[in-house]
Amino acid sequence: MTSPAYAGFVSPTPDDELVVIPALLRSARWAYGDAIRADLAESGYEDLPRNGSFVLGGMANRGGSASDMIRGLGVTKQAASQLIDTLVVRGYLTRDTDPDDRRRLVIDLTERGRAAAAVVRSAIERVDSELGAMLSPQELSGLRAGLIALSEIKESHEQKQP
């Protein structure tokens, strides 16, 4: 008999060996997503669109550009453009013409965008802390190594596609 966690309907337990890794990943990512959404709403940023926290957080905390963050989402150019438009309209980003090349646009965080990114970072750090309290340093290191390996597999598959 397969576990209900396999279908993603309940949280898996550590003893549930029948749950495949993709189901565990799907369930686990909600720990961060729920914390981020709750903290954003509590701080007055409930209008941040889906994937907006990834873009703002990446730009503010990792120094990435908006285009780098959008590429990381793996969405179409149309979806990316709509997300940027929404973030600009809602006051999280600015979009200006590049003074050195008028054909290019420069996208940057506003103060509102930086403040929302700080909330995102705080939520991530809180979940990281909870996770660190539940796992040994070796287990946490193993988790990170496994996730990095999965990311490398994804990248290698992307490079093979035409």
Secondary structure, DSSP 8 states (H G I E B T S, - for coil): ---GGGGTSS---TT-TTS-HHHHHHHHHHHHHHHHHHHHHHTT-TT--TTHHHHHHHHHHH---HHHHHHHHT--HHHHHHHHHHHHHTTSEEEEEETTEEEEEEEEE-HHHHHHHHHHHHHHHHHHHHHHHHS-HHHHHHHHHHHHHHHHHHHHHHHH--
